[in-house]
Amino acid sequence: MARPSSNLGDNGFLQAALEGLLLQKQRIEAQIEEVRSLLGRHRVSNSKAASGSGGTKLATARGRRPLSEAARKRIAAAQKKRWAEYRKQHRTAE
């Protein structure tokens, strides 16, 4: 059964509720930061994101390495080969 609402007007009760909620918020924020660090993702503030970094810092923060020109060509050739095979199979199926 619910408690009567007369306790809600008590400042001590509200203060205790606020302190409890703030403690929960701090614990949750600490857990969120721990999970983010395990994922290797760091929060980027809006000021840093709006500074016009061009996304290069974000790419390196996520652990992505730049590909060499030769690697990009190999990947493109392999993808073209896969698409050619796909089209060949689906053209004969029609």
Buried (B, 14 or more C-beta within 10 A) or exposed (E): EEEEEEEEEEEEEEEEEEEEEEEEEEEEEEEEEEEEEEEEEEEBEEEEEEEEEEEEEBEEEEEEEEEEEEEEEEEEEEEEEEEEEEEEEEEEEE
